[in-house]
Each structure stands twice: as C-alpha cells, then as structure tokens.
Amino acid sequence: MIGKKIAQLRTQHKLSQKELARRTGVSVATVKNWEGDSSDPCLENIKILSNIFNVTTDSRLGQTRIFGSTMRSWRKRTSSC
C-alpha cells in the first residue's frame, strides 16, 4: 500500500517523520498513520508529498496510482486536509 512507499521515500530522502510532518503541515501521528496504512493522505497532501519526494502522480485505467502504488480503497481511508 501507499504507507510503505511513503516510508521508503522518506527514508531515501533522509527525513524523519517529524520533518515530513512539518513539511506537509500535519502531525507526526498523521505521518505514522500514513506509513502504518491506517489512513491515506488527502489529495492536497499527495501533491505536497509528490513535490517533496520528486515523484509523479497519475491515473491509469480508472485506478489512481500514487508513488507507484494502486489506491483502490483510498477514498475510504483518506485523512482530511
């Protein structure tokens, strides 16, 4: 899911959860929830994350793909912005 990808990208960019939270304007708990797949970032935060990590977001065949991960249940688990 997207949480593993966020954690992987955060680690690759040598960011702490605290620093990623600061850059995205959310709490550390929210970043932990994303990385633990308890919730997914809202579209605005996905845009911010894609800029921080220098990755793209796109839609293919009706499935939203974010950071290379398919987000089938994304709307049900999205955190509010």
Secondary structure, 3 states (H helix, E strand, C coil): CHHHHHHHHHHHCCCCHHHHHHHHCCCHHHHHHHHCCCCECCHHHHHHHHHHHCCCEEEECCEEEECCEECCCHHHHECCC
